[in-house]
């Protein structure tokens, strides 16, 4: 039986602000959160990092872009806007008032109703209209704050941070990477064995299906080794989004491209970019469209989250020099589910390791040009399907409370 959608009724402004992190899938920090409404219902939250440039033209440009995204949501007739800041209330409210006004004016000009606008600071909150500081305890003590099941709060890492590494496991991963690179492994009895390369699609698929148990050192090292090139990036994203069969097709194409590039003395990425330029934007294939966020099926959120968990664990235990491509894949996957703040932070982390990492620049360009992929931007709010899993999780929590 399919769970029917859960209805959370926000009776006060504090209830509404308590509900927004539930809809966003985790805490909201240093961002503007936009809750699009179809009538009285809002099934999700769009968030965007707070701008560093607070000059009027920059704020207007961001507001226009966000209005454009919300305009693509079928059935949306109104929004709630909430600016989440790290600063104290007395600093945050005046600092972001112009941004609030830019958002308010552009949404109203586009024909949307604006139900309310909020400032949530480090030590208080208020409606921008009232500007009177209220205690954060009003939000935390709201009945809706107690509605969130553990599944929505544990290990979600909505900010894109990596789990804390286990030093012993990290040491074993480094040793295994050295053995795989050398092609020889020495067992506990001192006997040398040939290291047989793994089949990357099969290995990653097994990791996605491993459940709650994180991969061990050998699997982590092979995942890290299998994610070091642009072709590895494409294969991994395709496998998560389109399945392992399509990933194998893409991988075989990558291997053929590598042979051609080697024969010409070129890099495979240069050959691929030249192919895309020759094909032109109107003749992109399904994989290129999907990677650019221009087309593609609605993704399996559970599968994406499983991939994020596996790859976050791998990145946390990878040597720094081997981490950028993993971070790029993680950035793209967060972007695919609308977690733009996490995407930005992961790309910044990759750039700090290697400022010239080409794939980091490519993913940054994609996510900058297309703030939300089409499978999110074109969602109809009147559709009762729940890609975030929020309704299912809330229903499970409600059943547990009834049994208790």
C-alpha positions in Angstrom: 0.0 0.0 0.0 1.2 3.5 -0.9 1.3 6.0 2.0 -0.9 9.0 1.4 0.7 12.4 1.7 1.1 13.7 5.3 -0.4 17.1 6.0 1.5 19.3 8.4 -0.6 22.3 9.5 1.4 25.4 10.4 -0.8 27.5 12.7 1.7 30.2 13.5 4.8 31.7 11.9 7.0 29.7 14.3 5.3 26.5 13.1 6.0 27.5 9.5 9.7 28.1 10.2 9.8 24.8 12.1 8.5 23.1 9.0 10.9 24.5 6.5 14.0 22.4 7.5 11.8 19.3 7.3 10.9 20.2 3.8 14.5 21.1 2.9 15.8 17.7 4.3 18.0 19.3 7.0 19.0 22.5 8.8 19.0 25.7 6.9 22.1 27.9 7.3 23.4 31.0 5.5 20.8 30.7 2.8 17.5 32.1 1.5 14.8 29.5 1.7 11.8 29.7 -0.6 8.7 27.7 0.1 6.5 27.6 -3.1 2.8 27.2 -2.4 0.0 25.7 -4.6 -3.0 27.0 -2.7 -2.3 26.1 1.0 0.2 23.3 0.3 4.0 23.5 0.0 5.8 20.2 -0.6 9.4 21.4 -0.8 11.8 24.2 -0.2 14.2 25.8 -2.6 17.3 27.3 -1.0 20.1 29.5 -2.4 23.3 30.6 -0.6 23.2 34.1 0.8 25.0 36.5 -1.6 28.4 37.9 -0.7 27.9 40.9 -3.0 25.1 42.9 -1.4 25.1 45.7 -4.0 21.7 46.3 -5.5 22.4 45.1 -9.1 23.7 41.7 -7.8 20.7 41.3 -5.4 18.3 42.1 -8.3 20.0 39.6 -10.6 19.8 36.8 -7.9 16.1 37.6 -7.2 15.2 37.5 -10.9 17.0 34.2 -11.3 15.1 32.7 -8.3 11.8 34.0 -9.6 12.5 32.4 -12.9 13.1 29.0 -11.2 9.9 29.2 -9.2 8.0 30.2 -12.3 8.7 26.8 -13.7 6.9 25.0 -10.9 3.5 24.1 -12.0 0.6 25.3 -9.8 2.7 27.7 -7.7 0.8 30.8 -6.9 2.5 32.1 -3.7 5.8 31.8 -1.8 7.2 32.2 1.7 10.7 33.7 1.9 13.0 33.1 4.9 16.6 34.4 5.1 18.8 32.3 7.4 21.9 34.2 8.7 24.8 33.4 11.0 25.0 37.0 12.3 23.2 38.3 15.4 19.6 39.6 14.8 20.6 43.2 15.2 23.1 42.8 12.4 21.3 40.4 10.1 18.0 42.2 9.9 19.4 45.5 8.4 22.1 43.7 6.5 19.7 41.6 4.5 16.7 43.9 4.3 17.6 45.1 0.8 17.9 41.5 -0.4 14.4 40.8 1.1 13.0 43.8 -0.7 14.5 42.7 -4.0 13.0 39.2 -3.6 9.6 40.6 -2.5 9.3 43.1 -5.3 10.3 40.7 -8.0 8.0 37.9 -6.8 5.1 40.4 -6.6 5.9 41.8 -10.0 5.9 38.3 -11.5 2.3 37.7 -10.2 3.1 35.6 -7.1 1.6 36.2 -3.7 4.1 36.5 -0.9 2.6 35.1 2.3 5.4 36.3 4.5 9.1 37.1 4.7 11.3 36.1 7.7 14.8 36.8 9.0 16.2 33.9 11.1 19.4 35.0 12.8 21.8 33.4 15.3 19.9 34.7 18.3 16.4 35.5 17.2 14.0 35.8 14.4 11.3 38.2 13.0 9.0 38.9 10.2 10.6 41.6 8.1 7.4 43.6 8.3 7.3 43.6 12.1 11.1 43.7 12.7 10.6 42.9 16.4 13.0 40.2 17.6 11.5 37.0 18.8 13.1 34.0 20.6 14.4 31.0 18.6 12.8 28.8 21.3 9.4 29.6 19.7 10.6 27.7 16.6 12.4 24.9 18.4 9.4 24.3 20.8 6.9 24.3 18.0 4.9 20.9 17.8 6.2 20.6 14.2 9.8 20.6 15.4 9.0 17.3 17.2 7.5 15.8 14.1 10.8 15.1 12.3 11.7 11.4 12.4 15.2 10.4 13.0 15.6 9.4 9.4 15.5 13.1 8.4 18.1 14.2 10.9 20.7 11.6 11.2 23.7 11.6 9.0 22.1 13.8 6.3 25.1 16.2 6.0 22.9 18.7 4.1 25.8 21.2 4.0 28.0 18.8 2.0 30.4 18.1 4.9 32.2 14.8 4.9 31.9 12.3 7.8 34.7 12.3 10.3 37.4 9.9 9.1 38.6 6.8 11.0 42.4 7.2 11.1 43.0 3.5 11.1 40.7 2.9 8.2 42.3 5.9 6.3 45.7 4.3 6.8 44.5 1.0 5.4 42.9 2.7 2.5 46.3 4.5 1.7 48.1 1.1 1.9 45.6 -0.6 -0.3 45.8 2.3 -2.9 49.6 1.8 -3.0 49.2 -2.0 -3.5 46.6 -1.5 -6.3 48.9 1.1 -8.0 51.8 -1.4 -7.8 49.7 -4.3 -8.9 51.0 -6.5 -6.0 49.5 -7.2 -2.6 51.4 -8.9 0.3 49.1 -11.0 2.5 49.5 -11.6 6.3 51.9 -14.5 5.6 54.2 -12.4 3.4 53.0 -14.0 0.1 52.8 -11.7 -2.9 49.5 -11.8 -4.9 48.6 -10.0 -8.1 46.0 -7.2 -7.6 43.3 -7.8 -10.1 41.5 -4.6 -11.2 37.9 -4.4 -10.3 35.0 -3.9 -12.7 34.0 -0.4 -11.7 30.3 -0.6 -12.5 29.8 -3.9 -10.6 31.8 -2.7 -7.6 29.9 0.5 -7.3 26.5 -1.2 -7.7 27.4 -3.6 -4.9 28.4 -0.7 -2.7 25.1 1.0 -3.3 23.3 -2.1 -2.2 25.3 -2.7 0.9 22.7 -1.0 3.2 23.8 0.6 6.4 27.3 -1.1 6.5 30.0 1.3 5.1 32.5 -0.3 2.7 35.8 -1.6 4.0 39.3 -0.5 3.1 39.6 -2.6 -0.1 36.3 -1.4 -1.5 36.9 2.2 -0.6 40.4 2.2 -2.2 39.0 0.7 -5.4 36.1 3.3 -5.5 38.7 6.0 -5.0 41.0 4.6 -7.7 38.0 4.2 -10.1 37.0 7.9 -9.7 40.0 9.9 -10.9 39.2 11.0 -14.5 36.4 12.8 -16.4 35.2 9.5 -17.9 35.0 8.1 -14.4 32.8 11.1 -13.4 30.4 10.5 -16.3 30.2 6.7 -15.7 29.4 7.2 -12.0 26.7 9.9 -12.5 25.1 7.9 -15.3 25.1 4.8 -13.1 23.3 6.6 -10.2 20.8 8.3 -12.4 20.2 5.9 -15.3 21.3 2.5 -14.0 24.2 0.2 -14.4 23.4 -1.0 -18.0 23.6 2.6 -19.3 26.7 3.1 -17.3 28.4 0.2 -19.0 27.6 1.6 -22.4 29.0 5.0 -21.4 32.1 3.3 -19.9 32.8 1.4 -23.1 32.5 4.6 -25.1 35.0 6.2 -22.7 37.5 3.4 -23.1 37.2 3.7 -26.9 37.8 7.4 -26.6 40.9 6.9 -24.5 42.4 4.6 -27.1 41.7 7.2 -29.9 43.1 10.0 -27.8 46.2 8.0 -26.9 46.8 7.3 -30.6 46.6 11.1 -31.3 48.6 12.2 -28.3 45.6 14.0 -26.9 43.8 14.0 -23.6 40.4 12.2 -23.6 38.6 15.3 -22.1 39.8 17.5 -25.0 38.5 14.9 -27.5 35.2 14.8 -25.7 34.8 18.6 -25.6 35.6 18.8 -29.3 32.9 16.2 -30.0 30.4 18.2 -28.0 31.3 21.5 -29.8 31.1 19.8 -33.2 27.7 18.3 -32.3 26.3 21.6 -31.0 23.9 22.3 -28.2 20.9 21.3 -30.2 22.2 17.7 -30.8 23.4 16.7 -27.4 22.8 13.1 -26.5 20.7 11.9 -23.5 23.7 11.6 -21.2 25.1 15.1 -22.1 21.6 16.6 -21.5 21.3 14.8 -18.2 24.8 15.8 -17.0 23.9 19.4 -17.9 20.6 19.2 -16.1 18.7 20.0 -19.2 16.7 16.8 -19.4 16.4 13.4 -17.7 14.0 11.3 -15.7 13.0 12.2 -12.2 15.8 10.5 -10.1 15.5 7.9 -7.4 16.2 10.0 -4.3 17.0 7.0 -2.2 19.6 5.8 -4.7 21.2 9.3 -4.9 21.4 9.4 -1.1 23.0 6.0 -1.0 25.5 7.1 -3.5 26.2 10.3 -1.5 26.7 8.2 1.6 29.2 5.8 -0.1 31.1 8.5 -1.9 31.2 10.8 1.2 32.7 7.9 3.1 35.3 7.3 0.4 36.2 11.0 0.1 36.6 11.3 3.9 39.2 8.4 3.8 40.9 9.3 0.6 44.3 11.0 0.4 43.9 14.7 -0.3 45.3 14.5 -3.8 42.8 11.7 -4.8 39.8 13.6 -3.5 38.8 16.3 -6.1 37.0 14.1 -8.5 35.0 12.4 -5.7 34.1 15.9 -4.5 32.9 16.8 -8.0 30.6 13.8 -8.2 29.3 14.6 -4.7 28.7 18.2 -5.7 26.7 17.1 -8.8 24.6 14.6 -6.8 23.7 17.3 -4.2 22.8 19.7 -7.1 20.6 16.9 -8.6 18.4 16.9 -5.5 18.4 20.7 -5.1 21.0 21.1 -2.3 22.8 24.1 -3.9 24.6 25.1 -0.7 26.2 21.7 -0.4 27.2 21.8 -4.0 29.0 25.1 -3.6 30.9 24.0 -0.5 32.0 20.7 -2.1 33.3 22.5 -5.2 35.1 25.0 -3.0 36.8 22.1 -1.1 37.9 20.6 -4.4 39.3 23.9 -5.6 41.3 24.3 -2.4 43.0 21.0 -3.0 43.6 21.6 -6.8 42.8 25.1 -8.0 43.3 24.0 -11.6 41.2 20.8 -11.5 39.3 20.9 -14.8 36.2 18.9 -13.7 35.7 21.2 -10.8 35.4 24.1 -13.2 33.0 22.2 -15.5 30.7 21.2 -12.6 30.8 24.8 -11.3 29.8 26.1 -14.8 26.9 23.6 -15.1 25.5 24.4 -11.7 26.0 28.1 -12.2 24.2 28.1 -15.5 21.4 25.8 -14.5 20.7 26.5 -10.8 18.2 23.6 -10.6 18.1 20.7 -13.0 14.9 20.3 -15.1 13.6 17.3 -13.1 13.3 19.7 -10.1 12.6 23.0 -11.8 9.7 21.6 -13.9 8.0 19.8 -11.0 4.3 20.3 -10.6 3.4 21.2 -7.0 0.0 19.7 -7.5 1.6 16.3 -8.1 1.2 14.3 -4.9 4.3 12.2 -5.5 7.0 12.8 -2.9 10.5 12.5 -4.4 12.1 13.7 -1.1 10.7 10.8 0.9 9.4 13.3 3.5 5.8 12.0 3.5 6.9 8.4 3.8 9.3 9.2 6.6 6.7 11.2 8.5 4.1 8.5 8.1 6.5 5.9 9.5 7.2 8.2 12.5 3.4 8.7 13.0 2.9 4.9 13.0 5.7 4.5 15.6 4.0 7.1 17.8 0.6 5.4 17.6 2.2 2.1 18.5 4.0 3.7 21.4 
